[in-house]
Amino acid sequence: MLDNREKIIKSVKVYIDENMSDYAVMINGAWGSGKTYFVKNELIPELEQDKPVIYISLFGIKTIDDLVNVISLHILNIYSNERTQKKANLNGNSSGQINSRNISSTSKVATTLMSLISKGLKLVPKGEDTKAFVSDLQKNSIKFNRYIFIFDDFERSIIDKIELLGFFDELVEQNNAKVIIVCNESKITNAREEKSANNAQQENNESDDKRLVDDYRLYKEKVIGLTINYKADLGSVYERVLLKEANHDDAYRLLLQNKDDILRLFKITSSHNIRTLKFIFKRFKELREEIEAAFKINKKDMAYFNVYVSAIMLNVITASLSYKEFGKNIVDILKDKDTIACFFSSEGLNDDVKNFDMTNYVRVTRFINEYIYSYSLDCMLLIEDIDRFIDEKINDTQVIANRVNDIFCMKDDKSAVQKLVAVLDDIEKDRYCLGVYPRILSDLFILVELFSDEKQISIDRLKKSILVSIEKRVDEFSESNWYYFSSSNIEANEFNHQLYKTLKNMRNINNRRKYIEDFNSSDDITELIRKMLESGGIAEERRSLLSYIPVEIIVKRIMKASNNDIRVIHGILRYNYLEIKNIKDMRQGDLCMFRKWRDMLAQQKDTIDGQLKYFHICLLLDCIKDICDRLQ
């Protein structure tokens, strides 16, 4: 089955093989779709086997006269090559044979430069070839139908499009030449919408622009007999483009290995842009070299290099697509962060920050996005991100669990012991996050008992290392995330349960310390009491967080509070205790606290000077007495 490129070549060759034709062919495709790459590297090599090909980019050519001069220079170039071939043949030099591919003429210099040096054949030095060419022109012996003309960048030409079509019509109808026009026609037909959208005289301009587009379509219908839509097939050119940009290096191998995933990301954004693909290959190759150097110079663990580079590759691809296809300021996506997890959709990278444990998200880093956007590499941010990434992997519970489990599959005891010692060393150095222990304890106890030497490898040493580690990481403790798997190893299960209780107690002690500090430092006592009551408490103890604060501190703050604050506290207590029917079931643990409040306030109320404040304290005291009655 023929692909899109093969169909185009076949259709164009049918056109070229026609003896008489009075029309041109248009190859229409989006910018960046690879039209020019296809024309130069695939179409022209096929066509020039039959006739000389003259390829001209219209970009930068200002007038039809300039275009004629450029064409003349190309024909002169071909004419000179043909004369050289004839001379070689007359001299019997078979090695001097030149086929049509050798005598085709393709602009390889800037069109503006070509235009400057081709203001007319009168400016060309009058060499033997030029004199002979002028002579043949005068004799009308040079025929345009001997050539295939390919005019690229039609939509970018500053020459009036209808004037150009008129010139092409003269080539095909009066000179029977073969003309192929390469363009992105949407940039011509959609121009009036884009122009009108930003114009104050919109209605008049819409009418004028519509007339221009209608005229263009009318003339096009006369000149263009066949329009072929070129659709880029990134899959078919992927490896050729990659080979040109990466040339079998390490970046090449990784980009080739992930070809399907990369093309899937292009598909998500509906992009077929080969220029964007080239951009990605170049930027990733450069960054990979910088990252490898950073790992080596800063003596980072190379075991993490490949997985880090793979993550960076994904960031490069998604950031490049977002920038090149949608024009997004990809640096602003990170806001004030250096690393985020970002969702990638049909509109590129999404601005919303997500958690790293979400699936289908891309790890986006500031130094990558800055490099893509401004081509400036912040080496300090690179080093920081490498450290952050390695820490993430070290604390990835699944990775660590797999690492421990893999020890059971080692080929021999020596290899297994080496891996086990490495894990135990990580634990002693506090490299593992708290949540990993419930997942690995069972396997660790089995392995330690299996290879115990009572020195470097022992159950007691393992327990001690873990207890030291969890004390430093108690802030990571969460009851909902702390779980353990039942195991035939009873000691492992018992130690796991011990860790859970120890962490819970340590967490409560730390929380109490924090609550006391907050209560002493907060200016707004009413908001702090409200927050502590509404945040819940310790369910199994049926206590509020407020009960952790020493009564002496609370009463001291209340006695110094303003009359308004005392009224607010009164309202908060009434709402949270007296207006809830089953309050005894929820907060009976607070009874002791309120009894102490009642007794201490009763002792100190007689020391109050102001009558109004005395009144508010008495109301508060009555409320506290009612709460005690409800809770007992």
N, C-alpha and C positions, 0 to 999 in steps of 0.2 A: 504494500500500500504506500503510495507516494505521500510524503509529508508536504507541508505548505511551501517550502523552499523549492523542492523538486517540481511541484506543480507550476510554480511561477516560472522556473527555467524552461519547462516544457512549453508553456503558453507563449513566452517571449520568443522562443525559437521558431514556433509556428509562424509568428508575425514576421520574423526576420526572413524566413524562407519564402514568404509571399513574393512573387515576381513584381507585382504592381500593388502598391498600397498608398492611400492618400490620407492616412490618419496616424496619430501618435499613440503611444501606450503610456499609461500612468501607473506607477507603483506607489500606492498610498499606504502610509503607516505612521504610527505615533512616534513622537520624538523619543529617542533612546531605545527604540525597538530593535535596532541593529540593521536598519535598511541599508545604510552606507556600507557597513561591514559586509553584508550579504552581497551587495552589488559589486564591490571591489574584489572580494575574495572568492565568490562563487559564480555570480552571473557573468562578469566580464571574462574570466578564463574560459567559460563555455562559448561565449559569443565570438571572441576574437580568433577562434579556430577557423571561422568562415570569412570574417571581414575585419578590417581595422576598426578599433573602438576609440572614440574620442569622449573622454569623461571630463566634464566641467562642472564645478560647483558655482552656482549663480550667486552665492553669498559674497557681497562686496563689489559685484559688477554693477556699475551705476547706470549705464545706458546700453541701448541696442548696438550702437556703434562700438562701444567697448567690447561687447559680446562678440561681434563680428570679428574684431581684431584678435580676440583670444582664439576663436575658432580658426582664423587664418594661421596663427602661429602653430596651432596643433597640426593643421594639415601640412604646413611647411615642414614640421618635424617628421611627420610620416613620409612625406615626399622625399626628404633627405635620406631617410632610412631605406626607402625603396631604391633610390639611385645607388646607394652603397651596395645593396644586395645585387643589383644588376651588374655593377662593376666587378664584384667578387665572382659572379657567375661567368662573366666574359673572360676573366683571368684564370678560370678553371679552378678556383678555390672553393671546393665543396664545403669546407668548414665554415665558409662565410655565409651559408644559407641562413636566411632570416624568415621565420614564418610570421603569420599575421600577429601572433602574440608579441613578437619583438618590435613590430612596427606600429602597434597601437600607441595612443598618446593619452596619458592620464596626468592631470595636474598634481604635481607633488610639491609645488611651492604655493605660497599664499596667493589667493586670487588677486588681491590688491596689488601685489608685486607683479603678477602676470599682466594685470591691466596696465601698470606703469610702463612695462617694457614692450607692450603691444599696442601702442596708440595708432599703429598703422604699419603696414609692410614697408612704407617709405622710411621708417626709422630703423628697419633691420639692415645690418651691414650687407652691402651688395656683393655677397659671395657667389660662387658658381652655382650652388644649389638654389639660392634666392632668385638669381637671374633666370635660371631654367624654369623655376616655379612660376614666376611672373609671365614668362613667355607662354607656358602651357595654359595659364589662366586666360590670357588674351586670345589664345586659340580655342578656348572653351573645351579643352581636352581633359580638364579635371572635373570629374563628376561627383556631386555630393552623394549620389546613391551608392557610391562605393563604401561609404562609411556608416557606422552605427553611432549616433550621437546620444549620449546619456547626460542629461542635465539634472543635477542634484540640487537640493535646497531651494526648490521653486518657491516655497512659502516664505523663505527668508529674503528673497530678492527684493531690492528697493525699486526695481523697474516695475511699472504698472503691469499687473497680471494680464490684462486684456491685450496690451501691447506685446507682451511676451508670447501669448497664445497666437497672435497674428504672425509673429516671426516664425514660430514653430509650424504654423499652417503653410507658410511659404516654403519651408524646408521640405515638408512631406508632400504637399500637393503639387508644387511647381518643380521641385527637384527630386521627387520620389525618394527622399532620404528616409532612413529608419531613425525615429526619434523616440527615446524613452525618457519620461519625466519622473523624477523621484521626489516625493513631497509628503508633508503631513497636511492633507487638505482641510482638516478640521480647523487649522489655524487661519485658514482663509475664510471659510464659510461661517465660522463662529466669531470672526473679528468684530462684526457689527454689534453682537450682543455685549462683548467685553467693552467695546468702545462706548456704546450707548449707556451702559450702566454707570459710567463715570462722567457723563456729559450733562451740563446744565440744560442745553437745548436738546433734550432727549428726543422729543417727538419728531422734530425736523430732521435730526441726524439719523434717527431710526429709518425714516423714509428714504434718505439719501443712501444710507448704507445698504438697505434692502435692495435698492435699485442697482447698486454696484455689484452686490452678490448675485442678483438675478442676471445682470449682464455677463458676469463671469461664468455662470452656469450655462448661459446661452452660447457663448463662444466656446466653452469647454465641449459642449455637445457637438459642435462642428469639428473641432480639432482632435479631441481625444476619442478614439474609437473603442478603446478597451481600458477599463480601470481595474487593476488587480490590487486587492487589499493584502498587505503584508502583515502577518501576525507573527511576532517573535516566538520562537519555540526555545525557551531558555535551556530546556533539557538537551536539545540537540547541539547547542553551541557551548554548553557549560564547560566541558572538558577542554575544548580548544582555547577558549578565553582564559581558563584557569592556567593552562600550560604556559600561555604567553605571559601571564602576570606572575606566576609563582615558580614555574620551571623545575618541577620535581623536587622541591625542597620540603622541609618538614611542614610548612604551612600548606603546601600543595596536597600533601597526603591527608591532612586533617580535613581540609575543605572538600577533597574528593570523597573521603569516607562519609562525610555528612551531607553529600549532595542532595539526597531526597528530602532531608529535613530543611535545608536551605531553600530549595525550590518550593517547599510547602509554605514557608513564610512569605515568599514572593506571591504565591497564590492567594494567601489570606488577604493581602493588600491589593490584589488584582493588578500587580505590577509585572510588566514584561520588559522592563527597561534594562538593556544590556549595559548602558553606561553606569547605572547604579550597581549592577553586578560587578563590573570592573572596579568601581570605587571601593566596594566591600573587600574584594580580593587584595587590593593594594594596601588599604588601611590595616587589614588584619595581618598581612605579612609584615608590615612595619612594626605593628604593636607586638606581635609574637617575638620578634627579635629583641625589642626593648625589654619585654617581660623576662625572657630567658637571661638576658644580661643582668637584670635586677635580682633575679633569684641567685645567680652565681656570685655576683659582687657582694651581696648582703648575706650570703651563706644561708639561704632559706632551704628548707627541706624539699629536695627535688621530687620526693614521692608525691607531692601535691601539685607539681608543675602541670602535668597533662590535664588533670581535671580542672585546674584553674584556667588554663588556656581555653579549654572547651567552653567554660562559662563566659569568658571574655569574648569568644567568637560569637556566641549568641547575642551578647550585648552589642557588638559591632554591627551585626546584621540588622537587628531590630532598630537600633538608633539610626543607622544609615537609611533604612527604608522610611523611617519617620521624618528624617530631615530632607532627603532628596525627593521623596514622592509627595509629601504633604507640607513641606516647608516649615515644620515645627521647630521652635527653639527648644531643642532637646535638653539643654542645660537647665532651663527653668523647671523642667519636669521634676528634678530632684529637690527643688525648693531649697531648704537649708540643710539637707542631709547629704552625706557623701555616698551612701549606698541605700537603695530601696529595692523592693520587689514590685514590678510594674506589669500590668496586664497588657498583652499585645493583641490588637484586634485589627479589623479591616481599616481602621483609621490610624494605625500605628500604635506607638506606646501611649498608654492611658495615664493621665495625670494623677489618678488616685493612688495613694500609697497603700500597699497591702502587706500582710505578714508573709514571711519567707516560707512558712509551711503550706501555703496555698499552692495548689497544682496549676499548671499552665501559666505560670508567671515567669517573668524574666528578671534575673538579677542585674540591676542597672547601677553603674558606678559613675561618679562624677568625672574621674579622670578620662574615662572612655568617651563619654558624651562631649566633654570639652575638646578632646582630640578630633572627634568626628566633625564637630561644629566649627572649630577655629584652628584646627591643625596645630594645636599647642599641647605638648605633653608635660603634665605636672608630675615630676618624678617622685616628689614627696607623697603626693596622694596615691601614686602607684604602690609605693612601699607600704603605706598604711593599709591599702586595700588588700595586698597580699597577706599581711599579718591578720587582718580581719577575716579573710577567707579561710586561712589555715585554722584559726580559732573556731570558726563555724564548723569546719569539718571535724576537728577534734571533739567538738561538743555535739556532733550529730549522733543521736542515740542509736539509730539504725546502723550507721557505719561502724560504730564501736561494737555493737552487739554482733554484727557480722564478723568483725575482726576477731572477737573472742571465739565465736562458733567455728571459724575457719581453722582454729588450732586443732580441733578434733580430726581434721582432714589432712594434716601434714603427713609427709611421706615417711618420716621417722621421728623418734623421740627427741633427737638433738634439735631438729628444726622446731618441733613443738615447744620445747623448753625455751628456746630463744624467743619465740613469739610470746610465750606466757610471761617471761621476765620483762619484755618490753611493755606489756600491758600493766604489770605490777609497778613498773617504774613510772609510768604515766600517772597511776593512782597516787603514788607517794609524792609526786611533784604537783598534785592537785590540777591535773589537766582535763579532767572529765567533769561534765556538768552533773548536777545532783540527780536529774531524772534518769540517768543511765543505769544507776545501781540496781533498781528493781529488775532490770532486764538482763543483767549479766551475772548477778550473784550466784544463781544456781550453777551455771556453767563454770564460774570461777572456782567455787568451792570444790566441785568435782575435779577440776584440773589441778588445783593446788594440792588436794589430797593425793592425787595420782602421782605427782612429781615432787612431793614435799621432800626438802632436804633439811628442814628445821632451822635453816639459816636464811638464805635469800628467799626461799619459797616455803611459807608456812601459813596456816590458818590464822594464828595469833597476829602475825605481822600484817596480814591482809586486813583483819578487823581493825587493828590500830590505825593503819593508813587511811582507811575509809572514815573512821570516826573523826580523825583530825581534819579530813577534807570536808566532811559535811558541816563541821562547826564553822568553817569559813564561808560556806555556801548556803547557810540557813535561809537567807532571803529568797533563794530560788524555790523554796519548798511550797508546794501547792497540793492540798489534799486530793483534788480532782485528778491531778496528773500522777500522783504517787500510787503505784499499784505493783503487785508482784505476781509472778507465776508460781503455782504450786509445783513442787519438785519432790522427787524421792529423797533428796538430800535434806533431812530434817534440820540440820544445823544451819543450812543456808536460809531456810524459811524462817527459823527462829530469829536469826540475826537481822533478816529483812524486817520483821515485825518490830524488833528492838529499834532499828533505825527510824522507823515510822514514828514510834512513840517519842523517841529522843528528839527528833526534828520538830514534832508538834509542840513539845514542851519548850524547846529553845525558841521556836517561833513566837509562842505566847509571851515568854519573858521579854523578848525583843520588842514585841508589840506594846507591852505595858510600859516599857522604858520610853518608847517613842510617843505614846499617848501622853505620858506625864510631861515630857519635853514640850509637846505641842500645847498642852494646857497651861504650862508656865510661860510660854513665849507668845501665845496668841493674845491679841488685843481685844478681839470680839468673843467674849465668853459665851454669849447667847448662840452664835453660829456654831461654835465648837460643841456645845452641849447638844444642839439640834442634830449635828452631823453624827455624833457618837451614838445617839439614840436611833437615828434612822438608818444607820449603816448595818444594823443587825448586831449580832454578838456571837457568843459561843453557845451553839444550840444545845449541846449535851449538858451544859452547866446552867442553862436558862438564865444567862446573864447578859446585860448590855455591856458595850465597850466602856461606858462611863464608870462602871463599877471597878475598873482597873485603876482609876485615879484615887489616890489617898484622900479620904474625906477632909482632912485638915486643909489640903490645898483647895478643894472645891469650896468649902465654907469660907475660907479666907477671901477667895475671889468674889463670892456672893456678897459678903459684907462690904467689900469695896466697890461693888457695882453701883451704877446709877439707878434711880428709881424706875426709869423706863426699862432698863435691862432686867431688873428684878421682876417687873410685870411680864416681860417677854418670857423669862425662865418659867414663871408660874404657868403661863399659857402652854409652853412646850411640854412641861411635866403633865399637866392635866390632859392634853391631847394624847400623849403617848402611853398614859397609864390609866386614867380614870374613864376615858371614852372607849376603851377596848374591853369587850366582854370577857374574853378568855385570857386576860393579861396574866393571871396567876400561872397558867400553864406555860406561858412564854417567858416570863421574867421573874419567877419566884426567887431566883438567885440574887436579885437586886434588893431583897428585903433587908438584909444585913446592912447594906449601904445606906438605905433610907432611914433606918433606925438610928444610925450614927449621925446622919444629917439632922434628924429631928432633935436628938439630945444636944448636939453641939450648938445648933441655932437657938434652942430654948435657953441655953446658958448665956449666950452672947447678946440676945435681943435687948436685954436691959441696959446694955452699954451704949446703945444707939442714942444720939443726941436729937436728931430731927424727928418730929412727930410723923411727917409724911413717910419717911423711910421706915420708921417703926411700924407704921400701918401696913406697908407692903411686905415687910418681913413676916409679920403676923399672918397675913393672907397666904404667903408661901408656906409657912409652917403648918397651917391648917391643911393645905393641899398635900404636904408630905405625910401628915398623919393619916389622911384618907387613903393615900397610896399604900401605907403600911397595913392598914386594915384590909385592903383589897388583896395584898400579896400573902398575908399570913393564913 
